[in-house]
Amino acid sequence: MISDLLTEVVETLSRTTRVRVFGSTGPGEPTRKRRHRPPVLADQHDPEALMQLRAALALRPDSEVMDWMQWPDLWLELLGHDQARLTTLGLLRPGWLRLQNDGDLELQNPAAIEQWLTLWAPTAAATIAE
């Protein structure tokens, strides 16, 4: 099961052409009117940023699926070529990634996502630094 999840994350990240970062409330539903949607902390589609994000979100191959009883600090909405939502990932600090309904997996290098946020999504990084 874990290898299937790891493969799914890698494949989804490889199809990602845009990432939007939201606070702990998450992105909400795309069908909501704009005034009712939470604010976007970052909207990144730079190829270099996406390449670095893929590396920053590398998961530990020996990670066990956990179900932490905490709400994510940030949400990453991954979008594909047609701008449709591929998935939404929750970032639980320090160093865990929530895969929608599949559970939480440990990041290989927790500092890498912090560095990515600082470089490519400074508003989001400032939000969690407080």
TISE-126384 format. One record per atom (N, C-alpha, C): x, y, z; residue in one letter. Coordinates in steps of 0.1 Angstrom, whole numbers, plus 5000, padded with zeros to 4 digits. Layout:
TISE-126384
XYZa;...
//
This chain:
TISE-126384
500849885000m;500050005000m;500950135000m;501950135008i;502750255009i;503450284996i;503950174989s;504550194976s;503650254966s;502350214967d;501350274958d;501150424961d;501050464973l;500950604977l;502150684972l;503350634974l;504550704970l;504550724955l;504150614948t;504150624933t;503050734929t;501950724935e;500850824932e;501350964934e;502050994945v;502451134948v;503451174938v;504451084934v;505451124924v;504751144911v;503851064907e;503151084894e;502351214894e;501651244905t;500851364905t;501751484905t;502851484912l;503751594912l;504351614898l;504651504890s;505151514877s;504151584867s;502851574870r;501851634861r;501451774866r;502051814877t;501651944882t;502352064874t;501552154870t;502052274862t;501852404870t;501152394881r;500952514889r;500552464904r;501052544913v;500752514927v;500352644934v;499252634941r;498752744949r;498752704964r;499252794972v;499452764986v;498452844994v;497752775003f;496752835012f;497052815026f;496452895035g;496652885049g;495952755054g;495852755067s;495352625074s;493952595071s;493152695066t;491752675063t;491652595049t;492652595041g;492652525029g;492052605018g;492052545005p;491552624994p;490052634992p;489352554999g;487852554997g;487552494984g;486352504980e;485852444968e;485952544956e;486352494944p;486452584933p;485152644928p;484052584932t;482752634928t;482252754937t;482952784948r;482552894956r;482853024949r;482053124953k;482253254947k;483553314953k;484153394945r;485553444949r;485553504963r;484553584966r;484553654979r;484453564991r;484053434988h;483953334999h;485153245000h;486053254990r;487253164990r;488353224999r;489153135005p;490253185013p;491353245004p;492153335010p;493153405002p;494253304998p;494753324986v;495953244981v;497153314986v;498053234993l;499253294999l;500353294988l;500253204979a;501253194968a;500653124956a;501053164944d;500553104932d;501753084923d;502252964922q;503552944915q;503452854903q;503952894892h;503952814880h;505252814873h;506252874879d;507652874874d;508152734873d;508652694861p;509152554860p;510252514870p;511152614873e;512152584883e;511552564897e;510552644901a;509852634913a;509252494915a;508552454904l;507952324904l;508952204905l;510052224898m;511052114899m;511552104914m;511852224920q;512352224934q;511252174943q;509952204940l;508852154949l;508852004948l;509051944937r;509051794936r;510051734945r;511251794945a;512351754953a;512051774968a;511451884971a;511151924985a;510051834991a;509151774982l;508151694987l;508451544986l;509751514984a;510051374984a;509751304997a;509151194996l;508751125009l;509651015012l;509750985025r;510650875030r;510050745025r;510950665018p;510450535013p;510050435025p;510550455037d;510250375048d;509150435057d;508550545052s;507550605060s;506350515062s;505750525074e;504550455077e;503350555076e;502250505071v;501050595070v;500550625084v;500550755088m;500050795101m;498750875099m;498150905110d;496950985110d;497051075122d;497851185120w;498051275130w;496751355134w;496651385146m;495451455151m;495651605151m;496151655140q;496451805139q;496051845125q;495651975124w;495252035112w;496552075105w;496552065091p;497752115084p;497952265086p;499252305086d;499652445087d;499352515074d;499652445063l;499452505050l;498852395041l;498152435030w;497652345020w;498252385007w;498652284999l;499152294986l;498152244976l;497652324967e;496752284957e;497452264944e;497552134939l;498352104927l;497352104915l;497752184905l;496952194893l;497652134881l;496952084872g;497552024860g;497452114848g;497752064836h;497852144824h;496552224821h;495452164823d;494152224821d;493652314832d;494552334842q;494252414854q;493252354863q;492952224861a;492052144870a;492852094882a;492252094893r;492852044905r;493151894904r;494451864906l;494951724906l;494751664920l;495151744930t;494951704944t;495351814953t;495051804966t;495351894976t;496151824987t;497351884990l;498251825000l;498351915012l;498251855024g;498451935036g;499851925041g;500352035046l;501752035052l;501552045067l;502051935074l;501951935088l;503451955093l;503652055100r;505052075105r;505252005118r;506451945120p;507551955112p;507751825103p;507551835091g;507951735082g;506951625078g;505751655077w;504751555073w;503851615062w;503351525054l;502451565043l;501151485044l;500051555044r;498751485044r;498251465030r;497951345027l;497451305013l;495951295014l;495251395013q;493751405013q;493251295023q;492651195018n;492051095027n;492950975029n;494150975024d;495050855025d;495950855038d;495950955045g;496850965057g;498051055055g;498951045065d;500051135066d;501351055064d;502251115055l;503551045052l;504651145056l;505751085060e;506851165064e;507751215052e;508151345052l;508951395042l;510451345044l;511151325033q;512551285034q;513451395040q;513151515036n;513951625041n;513051745045n;512651745057p;511651855062p;512151995059p;513452015060a;513952155058a;513852195044a;513752105034a;513652135020a;512352215017a;511252175023i;509952235020i;509952375027i;510552395038e;510752525045e;511552615036e;512652565030q;513452645021q;512652685008q;511852585003w;511052614991w;510052724994w;509452715005l;508452825009l;509152955010l;510252965017t;510953085018t;511353145005t;511753064996l;512153114983l;511053144973l;510053054972w;509053064962w;507653104967w;507453104980a;506153144986a;506453214999a;507053334999p;507453405011p;506253435020p;505153475014t;503953505023t;503553385031t;503553265024a;503153145031a;504253115042a;505453125039a;506553105049a;506453195061a;506053315058a;505853415069a;504753375078a;503653325072t;502453285079t;502753175090t;503553075086i;503852965095i;505052995104i;505753105101a;506853145110a;506453215122a;505153265122e;504653345133e;504353265145e;
//
